[in-house]
Amino acid sequence: MDPVTALRRIAFLLERSQAATYRVKAFRTAAAAVDAMASGEAAERVAANSLERVAGIGPRTAEVIREALAGEAPGYLDRLEAEAAAEPPVKGGEELFARLTGDCHLHSDWSDGGSPIEEMGRTAAELGHAWAVLTDHSPRLTVARGLSPERLREQLAVVARLNAEWAPFRLLTGIECDILPDGSLDQEPELLERLDVVVVSVHSQLRMDPEPMTRRLEAAVRHPRANVLGHCTGRLLAGRGRPESRFDADRVFAACAGAGTAVEINCRPERRDPPRRLLRAAVAAGALFA
């Protein structure tokens, strides 16, 4: 088995299981180190017992490399594959998953995601997706390293270069744009015009009174550059949790339907947002979904 493939697969499975970012990064770093070696160097280092002298390769990753070069399936990879197989999609999920061709809400390590853009694009293509949307955070969400206008312009250039290499797979440009308290969006209008997809989400003042929160969401989803309303209640189900924001869902989903702004179905285990009762309300309103 190719050691780079094994290390990348382990990193993917760790990230899929929501392992700590530093663990994921360790395997990605080791994969990059092996990939940069001259032909035959990894095998020579195994023979000389010097793998761990290479920057970025530690005891666990060295073990994976040795097993892969010996023609074995690395034991750690086998264990992670078995754990992943033990958690199949919920009933009906297989059919829905097979119909997916892309994802409209993804964060890279440019903001608070755990993976480089290049790794995300390769993985999406390997999963059979035809496209994906890169939606790093907007400037005011400093805790998530939101992208300033300057950094977003830099990212657009990076995406253009990668798309030239990746065709026919396409990485669409985007942003998860903060909805400010007055319903306006947290990015320069000129930049919003350049993006393929704009996800609008609330990350501040989540306990605002229902009427102003309703007006805030209505204004945002009616913005001419808004395409998707992200995790509309803001709830968190893991850890200490966080309650849902309160708003008039019928009014907000009617505004989404009228403006053509899709309601996001956020499937992260700690969010699962909107909850089922609001999904039913969005269906009744005639809203689109992302």
DRENDO-1510 file (C-alpha; in Angstrom, 1 decimal, always signed):
<recs>
REC; n; res; u; v; w
REC; 1; MET; +0.0; +0.0; +0.0 .
REC; 2; ASP; +1.3; +3.5; -0.8 .
REC; 3; PRO; +2.2; +5.1; +2.5 .
REC; 4; VAL; +1.1; +8.6; +1.4 .
REC; 5; THR; -2.4; +7.2; +0.6 .
REC; 6; ALA; -2.5; +5.4; +3.9 .
REC; 7; LEU; -1.5; +8.5; +5.9 .
REC; 8; ARG; -4.0; +10.7; +4.0 .
REC; 9; ARG; -6.8; +8.1; +4.6 .
REC; 10; ILE; -6.1; +8.0; +8.3 .
REC; 11; ALA; -6.2; +11.8; +8.5 .
REC; 12; PHE; -9.6; +11.8; +6.6 .
REC; 13; LEU; -11.1; +9.1; +8.9 .
REC; 14; LEU; -9.8; +10.9; +12.0 .
REC; 15; GLU; -11.3; +14.2; +10.9 .
REC; 16; ARG; -14.6; +12.5; +9.9 .
REC; 17; SER; -14.8; +11.2; +13.5 .
REC; 18; GLN; -14.2; +14.7; +14.8 .
REC; 19; ALA; -10.8; +13.9; +16.3 .
REC; 20; ALA; -8.7; +16.7; +17.6 .
REC; 21; THR; -7.2; +18.8; +14.8 .
REC; 22; TYR; -3.6; +18.2; +16.0 .
REC; 23; ARG; -4.1; +14.5; +15.5 .
REC; 24; VAL; -5.4; +15.0; +11.9 .
REC; 25; LYS; -2.6; +17.4; +11.1 .
REC; 26; ALA; +0.1; +14.9; +12.3 .
REC; 27; PHE; -0.9; +12.4; +9.7 .
REC; 28; ARG; -1.2; +15.1; +6.9 .
REC; 29; THR; +2.2; +16.4; +7.9 .
REC; 30; ALA; +3.7; +13.0; +7.7 .
REC; 31; ALA; +2.1; +12.3; +4.3 .
REC; 32; ALA; +3.6; +15.6; +3.0 .
REC; 33; ALA; +7.0; +14.6; +4.3 .
REC; 34; VAL; +6.9; +11.2; +2.6 .
REC; 35; ASP; +5.6; +12.7; -0.6 .
REC; 36; ALA; +8.5; +15.1; -0.7 .
REC; 37; MET; +11.1; +12.3; -0.5 .
REC; 38; ALA; +13.1; +11.1; -3.4 .
REC; 39; SER; +12.1; +7.8; -5.0 .
REC; 40; GLY; +13.1; +4.9; -2.7 .
REC; 41; GLU; +14.1; +7.2; +0.2 .
REC; 42; ALA; +11.3; +6.1; +2.5 .
REC; 43; ALA; +12.2; +2.4; +2.1 .
REC; 44; GLU; +15.9; +3.2; +2.7 .
REC; 45; ARG; +15.0; +5.1; +5.9 .
REC; 46; VAL; +12.9; +2.1; +7.0 .
REC; 47; ALA; +15.9; -0.2; +6.5 .
REC; 48; ALA; +18.2; +2.3; +8.3 .
REC; 49; ASN; +15.6; +2.8; +11.1 .
REC; 50; SER; +15.8; +6.6; +10.5 .
REC; 51; LEU; +12.2; +7.5; +9.6 .
REC; 52; GLU; +11.7; +9.4; +12.8 .
REC; 53; ARG; +14.6; +11.7; +12.1 .
REC; 54; VAL; +12.5; +13.3; +9.3 .
REC; 55; ALA; +10.7; +16.4; +10.4 .
REC; 56; GLY; +7.0; +15.7; +10.6 .
REC; 57; ILE; +7.3; +11.9; +11.2 .
REC; 58; GLY; +6.7; +10.6; +14.7 .
REC; 59; PRO; +6.4; +7.1; +16.2 .
REC; 60; ARG; +2.8; +6.4; +15.2 .
REC; 61; THR; +3.1; +7.8; +11.6 .
REC; 62; ALA; +6.4; +5.9; +11.2 .
REC; 63; GLU; +4.7; +2.7; +12.1 .
REC; 64; VAL; +2.1; +3.3; +9.4 .
REC; 65; ILE; +4.8; +4.0; +6.8 .
REC; 66; ARG; +6.7; +0.8; +7.7 .
REC; 67; GLU; +3.6; -1.4; +7.5 .
REC; 68; ALA; +2.5; +0.2; +4.2 .
REC; 69; LEU; +5.9; -0.3; +2.6 .
REC; 70; ALA; +5.9; -3.9; +3.8 .
REC; 71; GLY; +2.8; -4.4; +1.7 .
REC; 72; GLU; +0.6; -4.7; +4.7 .
REC; 73; ALA; -2.6; -2.8; +5.5 .
REC; 74; PRO; -1.6; -0.6; +8.4 .
REC; 75; GLY; -3.2; -1.8; +11.6 .
REC; 76; TYR; -4.3; +1.7; +12.7 .
REC; 77; LEU; -5.9; +2.3; +9.4 .
REC; 78; ASP; -7.8; -1.0; +9.6 .
REC; 79; ARG; -9.1; -0.1; +13.0 .
REC; 80; LEU; -10.3; +3.3; +11.9 .
REC; 81; GLU; -12.0; +1.8; +8.8 .
REC; 82; ALA; -13.8; -0.7; +11.0 .
REC; 83; GLU; -15.0; +2.1; +13.4 .
REC; 84; ALA; -16.3; +4.1; +10.4 .
REC; 85; ALA; -18.1; +1.0; +8.9 .
REC; 86; ALA; -19.8; +0.4; +12.3 .
REC; 87; GLU; -21.6; +3.7; +12.0 .
REC; 88; PRO; -23.5; +3.5; +8.6 .
REC; 89; PRO; -25.9; +6.3; +7.6 .
REC; 90; VAL; -29.3; +6.4; +9.2 .
REC; 91; LYS; -32.1; +4.6; +7.3 .
REC; 92; GLY; -32.6; +6.3; +4.0 .
REC; 93; GLY; -29.3; +8.1; +4.3 .
REC; 94; GLU; -27.5; +5.9; +1.8 .
REC; 95; GLU; -29.8; +6.9; -1.1 .
REC; 96; LEU; -29.6; +10.6; -0.2 .
REC; 97; PHE; -25.8; +10.4; +0.1 .
REC; 98; ALA; -25.5; +8.8; -3.2 .
REC; 99; ARG; -27.4; +11.7; -4.8 .
REC; 100; LEU; -25.1; +14.4; -3.4 .
REC; 101; THR; -22.8; +16.0; -6.0 .
REC; 102; GLY; -21.4; +18.8; -3.8 .
REC; 103; ASP; -21.4; +20.7; -0.5 .
REC; 104; CYS; -22.4; +24.3; +0.0 .
REC; 105; HIS; -20.7; +25.1; +3.4 .
REC; 106; LEU; -17.1; +24.2; +4.0 .
REC; 107; HIS; -14.3; +25.8; +6.1 .
REC; 108; SER; -10.6; +25.5; +5.4 .
REC; 109; ASP; -7.7; +26.2; +7.7 .
REC; 110; TRP; -7.8; +29.8; +6.4 .
REC; 111; SER; -10.5; +30.3; +9.0 .
REC; 112; ASP; -11.6; +27.7; +11.6 .
REC; 113; GLY; -11.5; +24.6; +9.5 .
REC; 114; GLY; -8.9; +21.9; +10.1 .
REC; 115; SER; -7.8; +21.1; +6.5 .
REC; 116; PRO; -5.9; +22.9; +3.7 .
REC; 117; ILE; -7.9; +23.9; +0.7 .
REC; 118; GLU; -5.9; +21.5; -1.5 .
REC; 119; GLU; -6.7; +18.6; +0.7 .
REC; 120; MET; -10.4; +19.5; +0.8 .
REC; 121; GLY; -10.6; +19.6; -2.9 .
REC; 122; ARG; -8.8; +16.3; -3.5 .
REC; 123; THR; -11.0; +14.6; -0.8 .
REC; 124; ALA; -14.2; +16.0; -2.3 .
REC; 125; ALA; -13.3; +14.7; -5.7 .
REC; 126; GLU; -12.4; +11.3; -4.2 .
REC; 127; LEU; -15.8; +11.1; -2.6 .
REC; 128; GLY; -17.3; +11.5; -6.0 .
REC; 129; HIS; -18.4; +15.1; -5.7 .
REC; 130; ALA; -18.3; +17.3; -8.9 .
REC; 131; TRP; -18.0; +20.5; -6.9 .
REC; 132; ALA; -17.7; +22.0; -3.5 .
REC; 133; VAL; -18.1; +25.5; -2.1 .
REC; 134; LEU; -15.4; +27.1; +0.1 .
REC; 135; THR; -17.1; +29.3; +2.7 .
REC; 136; ASP; -14.6; +30.5; +5.2 .
REC; 137; HIS; -15.8; +33.1; +7.8 .
REC; 138; SER; -16.2; +36.8; +7.3 .
REC; 139; PRO; -14.0; +39.5; +9.1 .
REC; 140; ARG; -16.0; +40.2; +12.3 .
REC; 141; LEU; -15.8; +36.6; +13.5 .
REC; 142; THR; -12.3; +37.1; +14.7 .
REC; 143; VAL; -12.5; +34.0; +17.0 .
REC; 144; ALA; -12.7; +31.9; +13.9 .
REC; 145; ARG; -10.0; +33.9; +12.0 .
REC; 146; GLY; -12.6; +35.4; +9.7 .
REC; 147; LEU; -11.1; +36.6; +6.4 .
REC; 148; SER; -10.4; +40.3; +5.9 .
REC; 149; PRO; -11.2; +41.6; +2.4 .
REC; 150; GLU; -7.5; +41.4; +1.6 .
REC; 151; ARG; -7.3; +37.7; +2.7 .
REC; 152; LEU; -10.4; +36.9; +0.8 .
REC; 153; ARG; -9.0; +38.4; -2.4 .
REC; 154; GLU; -5.8; +36.3; -1.9 .
REC; 155; GLN; -8.0; +33.2; -1.4 .
REC; 156; LEU; -9.9; +33.9; -4.6 .
REC; 157; ALA; -6.5; +33.8; -6.5 .
REC; 158; VAL; -5.6; +30.5; -4.9 .
REC; 159; VAL; -8.9; +28.9; -5.8 .
REC; 160; ALA; -8.6; +30.1; -9.4 .
REC; 161; ARG; -5.2; +28.5; -9.7 .
REC; 162; LEU; -6.4; +25.2; -8.2 .
REC; 163; ASN; -9.4; +25.0; -10.5 .
REC; 164; ALA; -7.1; +25.3; -13.5 .
REC; 165; GLU; -5.4; +22.1; -12.2 .
REC; 166; TRP; -8.5; +20.2; -11.0 .
REC; 167; ALA; -10.9; +20.3; -13.9 .
REC; 168; PRO; -13.5; +18.9; -14.3 .
REC; 169; PHE; -13.9; +19.1; -10.5 .
REC; 170; ARG; -14.6; +22.7; -9.5 .
REC; 171; LEU; -14.1; +24.5; -6.2 .
REC; 172; LEU; -16.7; +27.3; -6.1 .
REC; 173; THR; -15.8; +30.5; -4.3 .
REC; 174; GLY; -17.9; +31.5; -1.3 .
REC; 175; ILE; -18.1; +32.9; +2.2 .
REC; 176; GLU; -20.1; +32.2; +5.4 .
REC; 177; CYS; -21.0; +35.9; +6.0 .
REC; 178; ASP; -22.0; +37.1; +9.4 .
REC; 179; ILE; -25.5; +38.5; +9.6 .
REC; 180; LEU; -25.0; +41.7; +11.6 .
REC; 181; PRO; -27.6; +42.8; +14.2 .
REC; 182; ASP; -29.3; +45.1; +11.7 .
REC; 183; GLY; -29.5; +42.3; +9.1 .
REC; 184; SER; -26.7; +43.6; +6.9 .
REC; 185; LEU; -23.8; +41.4; +5.8 .
REC; 186; ASP; -20.2; +41.5; +7.0 .
REC; 187; GLN; -18.2; +41.8; +3.8 .
REC; 188; GLU; -17.5; +44.4; +1.1 .
REC; 189; PRO; -20.3; +44.5; -1.5 .
REC; 190; GLU; -17.7; +44.3; -4.3 .
REC; 191; LEU; -16.4; +41.1; -2.9 .
REC; 192; LEU; -19.8; +39.5; -2.4 .
REC; 193; GLU; -20.5; +40.2; -6.1 .
REC; 194; ARG; -17.4; +38.2; -7.0 .
REC; 195; LEU; -18.4; +35.0; -5.1 .
REC; 196; ASP; -20.2; +32.0; -6.4 .
REC; 197; VAL; -22.1; +31.3; -3.2 .
REC; 198; VAL; -22.9; +33.4; -0.1 .
REC; 199; VAL; -24.0; +31.6; +3.0 .
REC; 200; VAL; -25.5; +34.0; +5.6 .
REC; 201; SER; -25.5; +33.0; +9.3 .
REC; 202; VAL; -25.9; +34.5; +12.7 .
REC; 203; HIS; -22.9; +34.2; +15.1 .
REC; 204; SER; -23.5; +37.0; +17.6 .
REC; 205; GLN; -26.4; +38.2; +19.8 .
REC; 206; LEU; -28.0; +34.7; +19.4 .
REC; 207; ARG; -30.4; +35.5; +22.3 .
REC; 208; MET; -31.9; +38.6; +20.7 .
REC; 209; ASP; -35.6; +39.0; +21.3 .
REC; 210; PRO; -37.8; +37.2; +18.7 .
REC; 211; GLU; -39.1; +40.2; +16.8 .
REC; 212; PRO; -35.8; +41.9; +16.1 .
REC; 213; MET; -34.2; +38.5; +15.3 .
REC; 214; THR; -37.0; +37.8; +12.8 .
REC; 215; ARG; -36.4; +41.2; +11.1 .
REC; 216; ARG; -32.7; +40.5; +11.1 .
REC; 217; LEU; -33.0; +37.2; +9.4 .
REC; 218; GLU; -35.6; +38.5; +6.9 .
REC; 219; ALA; -33.3; +41.3; +5.9 .
REC; 220; ALA; -30.4; +39.0; +5.4 .
REC; 221; VAL; -32.1; +36.4; +3.3 .
REC; 222; ARG; -33.6; +39.1; +1.1 .
REC; 223; HIS; -30.1; +40.5; +0.4 .
REC; 224; PRO; -29.5; +40.2; -3.4 .
REC; 225; ARG; -26.3; +38.3; -2.8 .
REC; 226; ALA; -27.6; +35.8; -0.2 .
REC; 227; ASN; -27.9; +32.3; -1.5 .
REC; 228; VAL; -28.2; +30.1; +1.7 .
REC; 229; LEU; -29.3; +30.7; +5.3 .
REC; 230; GLY; -26.9; +28.8; +7.5 .
REC; 231; HIS; -27.7; +26.9; +10.7 .
REC; 232; CYS; -30.8; +29.1; +11.3 .
REC; 233; THR; -31.4; +28.4; +15.0 .
REC; 234; GLY; -27.7; +28.5; +16.0 .
REC; 235; ARG; -28.3; +25.6; +18.5 .
REC; 236; LEU; -25.6; +23.3; +19.8 .
REC; 237; LEU; -26.4; +19.8; +21.0 .
REC; 238; ALA; -22.9; +18.8; +22.3 .
REC; 239; GLY; -21.0; +19.7; +25.4 .
REC; 240; ARG; -22.8; +22.4; +27.4 .
REC; 241; GLY; -25.1; +23.0; +24.5 .
REC; 242; ARG; -26.8; +26.2; +23.3 .
REC; 243; PRO; -30.5; +26.8; +23.0 .
REC; 244; GLU; -32.1; +27.8; +19.7 .
REC; 245; SER; -32.4; +31.4; +18.8 .
REC; 246; ARG; -36.1; +32.5; +18.9 .
REC; 247; PHE; -37.7; +33.9; +15.7 .
REC; 248; ASP; -40.9; +33.7; +13.7 .
REC; 249; ALA; -40.0; +30.7; +11.5 .
REC; 250; ASP; -43.0; +31.1; +9.2 .
REC; 251; ARG; -42.0; +34.7; +8.3 .
REC; 252; VAL; -38.3; +33.8; +7.8 .
REC; 253; PHE; -39.0; +30.8; +5.6 .
REC; 254; ALA; -41.5; +32.7; +3.6 .
REC; 255; ALA; -38.8; +35.4; +3.0 .
REC; 256; CYS; -36.4; +32.6; +2.0 .
REC; 257; ALA; -39.0; +31.2; -0.5 .
REC; 258; GLY; -39.7; +34.6; -1.9 .
REC; 259; ALA; -36.1; +35.6; -2.3 .
REC; 260; GLY; -34.9; +32.2; -3.6 .
REC; 261; THR; -32.5; +31.8; -0.6 .
REC; 262; ALA; -32.1; +28.2; +0.4 .
REC; 263; VAL; -32.4; +26.9; +3.9 .
REC; 264; GLU; -29.3; +25.0; +4.9 .
REC; 265; ILE; -29.7; +21.5; +6.3 .
REC; 266; ASN; -26.6; +21.5; +8.6 .
REC; 267; CYS; -25.7; +17.9; +9.3 .
REC; 268; ARG; -22.8; +18.4; +11.7 .
REC; 269; PRO; -23.7; +16.1; +14.6 .
REC; 270; GLU; -23.5; +18.9; +17.2 .
REC; 271; ARG; -25.8; +21.1; +15.2 .
REC; 272; ARG; -28.4; +19.2; +13.2 .
REC; 273; ASP; -30.0; +22.5; +12.3 .
REC; 274; PRO; -32.8; +23.2; +11.6 .
REC; 275; PRO; -34.6; +20.7; +13.9 .
REC; 276; ARG; -37.3; +18.6; +12.3 .
REC; 277; ARG; -40.2; +20.8; +13.1 .
REC; 278; LEU; -38.6; +23.7; +11.4 .
REC; 279; LEU; -37.6; +21.6; +8.4 .
REC; 280; ARG; -41.3; +20.8; +8.0 .
REC; 281; ALA; -42.1; +24.5; +8.3 .
REC; 282; ALA; -39.6; +25.3; +5.6 .
REC; 283; VAL; -41.1; +22.7; +3.3 .
REC; 284; ALA; -44.5; +24.1; +3.9 .
REC; 285; ALA; -43.3; +27.5; +3.0 .
REC; 286; GLY; -41.9; +26.3; -0.3 .
REC; 287; ALA; -38.3; +27.0; +0.5 .
REC; 288; LEU; -35.3; +25.6; -1.3 .
REC; 289; PHE; -32.7; +23.6; +0.6 .
REC; 290; ALA; -28.9; +23.4; +0.6 .
</recs>
